[in-house]
Amino acid sequence: MQTTESLKRRMKSAGDLLSVVKTMKALAAVSIRQYQKAVESLTDYNRTVEMGLQIVLKERMGAMLQRKTSTMKRLGVIVFGSDQGLCGQLNEQISVFTLDYIKKTGVKKENRKVLSVGARVADYVEDAGQSVHELMGTPASTSGITPLVQEIIMIIDEWHFQHNVDHFLLFYNKYVSGAIYHPHMVQLLPVNRDWLKEIAKKKWESKSLPIFRMDGDQIFSSLIREYLFVSLYRAFAESLASENASRLASMQNAEKNIEEQLQDLHVQFHRTRQMTITEELLDIVAGFEAMQEEAT
């Protein structure tokens, strides 16, 4: 049976752990909002890119539709996970979703190149038998996203021109609300033709159409690079928001478990203390009776 002193130590340890869990819970909630704002900030930027594409596509759409759709021979995969733990099933879920999807494409393993953002998701992917060719860490805040996006774009260029990778897919957890998120896929390259058609058919908001004097191919290429930037930045922000949402859920469960354990420890402590007091009283009574017997 545990003593009151040992129970006091366990209660103190549980209280300290509860304090840490509450701090991590608060930090996760603040981080979610930070990355939500980052996603929201992309709205106007993305709209500007789409408006530019809309003008260029009015002249280029016919030529684009005449091009044949290339078959998927070599596949580039970019999957977003986490570097840190305590985030539930986040890495396992996105890795399973990614591996199931790329398996359905029919592209052989040797013709796939995988870039993993986050060491923990890379472990899941490699454990499943798929090699990871590039590994990047996750940023600690929104200020670290842009340099990593630019680095990924350089890797995409290298894989495309040096390794003939013709298709690129993006996999990440998309944040919904509270502690809810779900795996999401985006076809990064080649750009989805249906999406381009939809942009080209949009009605221009004003009566006068903008004009451009630069080469159409050059402008289109620049706008596509901006589209890549927006897509990758959004994937980073959504994935990081989902990571913190999963961590928030884990911390909520941990907080509940610790509070229940503390309650049990308090009950044990009071029961043990009462038993100790009772035993001491019985000892006093027994001693008193023994002294009376000796006196008689």
N, C-alpha and C positions, 0 to 999 in steps of 0.2 A: 504493500500500500504506500502511495506517495505521501510525503510529508507536506505540511503547509508551506515550508520554505521552497521546496521543489516546485510546487504549484504556483507560488508567487513568481518564480523565475520563468516558468512557462507562460504565465499571463503577461509578464513584461515583454517577452520575446514576441508573442502574438500581437501585442499592442504596437510594438515597433514595426512589425511587418505590415500591420494594418495601415499605419501611417504612410509607409512607403507605397503601398498599393493605391491609397487614395491620391497620393501625389502623382503617380504614374497615370492614374485615371484622369486627373485634371489636365495633365500635359497632353494626353491623347486627344481629349475633347478640344483643347485649344488648337492642336495641330490639324485636326480635321477641318476646322473652320479656316485655317490658314491656307490649306490646299484647295478648299472649296473656292475661296476668293481668287486663287491663281487660275482655276478653271474658268470662273466667271470673267476674269480679265481678258481671256482669249476671245470672247464673243465679238467685240468690235474689230479686233485684228483679223479674225477669221472672216468676218463679213467683208472687210476691205479686200482680202485675197479673192474671195468668191466674186466680188464685183469686177475685179480686174480680169478674172478668168471669163466672166460673162461677156465682156466686151471683145476679148481676144477670140473666144469661141464662136462668136457670131460670124467671123470670117473663116475660121479654121475647122469648124465642126464637120463640114462636108468631107474635107480631106482626111479627117481623123476616122470617120466612119468607114472610109474605103480601106483603111489598113486592116490587115488580118489579125485576129486575136492570136497571140502566141501561146503555144501549149506550155504547160508547166513542166519544165525539164529539171531545173535546179531551183531550189527553194531556200530563201533566207528567212530565218525565224528570229524575232526579237521578243523575248518573254520577260516580263517584269515581276519581281518578287520582293523579298526583303533580305537585308543583311543581319537583322536582329531577330531574336526569338520573341516569345511571349505574344504571338499574334495568331494563335489558334491554328486553323486549317488553311490559312491563306495561301501558303506556298504549295501545299499538297493539292489544293483544289485547282489552282491555275496551271500547275504542271500536268495534272491529269487531263484537264481540258485541252491544253496545248498538244500533248502527245496524241490524244484521240483524234484531234482535228487534222494534224499533219499526216497521221497514218492514213486517213481517208483520202488524202490528196493523191496517193499512189506513188509519190516521189520516194525513191530508195534512200536509205539512211546515208549512204556515201555521197548522195547528191544534195544533202541538206547541210546548211551551215547555221549554227545556232549562236545567238548572242544573248547572254543572260545578264540581266540587271538585278543583282542580288545574289550573294553566295549561297543562301539557303535553298532558293528555288533551283539553282544550278545543281545542287546535290541530288534533289529529287529527279531532275531530268537525266542526269548521268546514271543514277541507280536504275533507271528504267531502260538503260542501254543506248541512249542517245548522247552522242558526244557534244560537248559545249566548246565552241571554238574561240569565243571571246567572253570575258567576264568583266563586268563593271560594277562598282559599288553604287549604292543608293545615296542621294544627297541628303544632307542633314536639314536643309531648309530650301525654300523656293529659290534663294539666290544661287544655289548650286546646280539648278536644273539646266539653265541655258548652256554652260560649257559642256555638259554631258550630252545634250541634244546635238550640239555641233560635232562632237566626237563620234556619235552614232552615225550622223550623215556622212562623215568621212569614211567610216567602215562600210556603209552601204555602197558608196562609190567604189571602194576598193574591191568589194565582193562582186560588184556588177561588171567592172571593166577587167579585172584580173582573173576572176573565177567564173565569169559568165553566168552569174546568178540572175535569173530573169524575173523572179517573183519574190516579193517580200511581204510577210505577214506579221502583224503586231498583236501580241496577246498580253492582256493586263486585266486586273480586277477593277471593275467600274463601280464607283461609290454611288449608293442609292440614297440612304438616309439613316440616321441613328447609327446602329452597328450593322447595317445591311449593305451588302455589296454582291456583285455577281461577275463571273468570268466573261470577258468580252474580247472579240476579235475584230481587227480592222485590216482590210487589204490595203497595204501601203502603196505598193507598186506591183504591176502597172495600175495607174489610177482607174478606178471603177468608171466604165463608160456610161453607165446609167446615171451616175451622179453628175458627170459632165453634161450629159444631155439635159438633165433637170436644170442645171445652172444656166445653160444656153437658152432654154425656153422661158426662163423667168422674165417677167415684164420689168423693164427699166423704170425706176421710180420717178425720174424727171422727164421732161419733154425733149431735152437735148442729150444726144449720146456723146460720150467722150471719144476723142480720136487719139491715135498714137502714131508716131513717126518711126519708132525703132523697128527693127526686124521682128516679125511676129514670132518666129521660132525662139528668138532670144528672150522676148518678154514671157512667152509661155513657159520656157524652161525656168526662168527666174521665179515665176508664180508657183510652179510646181515645187520648187525648193522651199518656198514659204509655206506651202501646204504641208510638206514633210515636217517642217519645223513645228507648225501648229499641232499636227497629229502626234508627234513625239512628246512635245511639251505637255499636251493634254494627258497622254498615257502616263507620264511621270507623276503628274499631279493627282490623277485619279487613283493610281496604284498606291501612292503614299497616303492618300486619304483613306483608302480601303484598309491599308496596313494598320493605321491608327484606329480605324473603326473596329477591326478585329481585336486589336490590343485592348480597346475600351471594353469590349464584351468579355474578354478574358479577365480583365481587372475587376469587372463587376461581379463575375462568378467567384473570383478569388476573395473579394471583399465580403461577399455573402458567406462563403465557407469559413473565413477567419472569424467573422462575427458570431457564427454558430459555435465555433470551437471555443471562443472566448466565453460565451454564455455557459457552455458545458464546464469549462474550467472554473468559472465562478461558482457554479453549483457544487462541483467537487471540492473546491476550497472551503466553502461554508460548511459542507457536510463533514469534511475532515477536521475543520476547526471545532465544530460542535462535538465531534467524537473525542477529540483531544481534551476539551474542557470537561466532558463527561467523565473521561478516564481519570483526570486529575481530581475531580470532585470525589469519585469513588475511592481513590487512593487516600484522600484526606479523611473520608468517613471511616474507611477500614483502619487507618492509623489511630483515629480517635477512639474507635471501639476497642482496639488492642490495648491502648493506654488505660481505658476504663477497666478492662479485665485485669490488668496488672495491678491496678490500684485496689481492686477488691481482693 
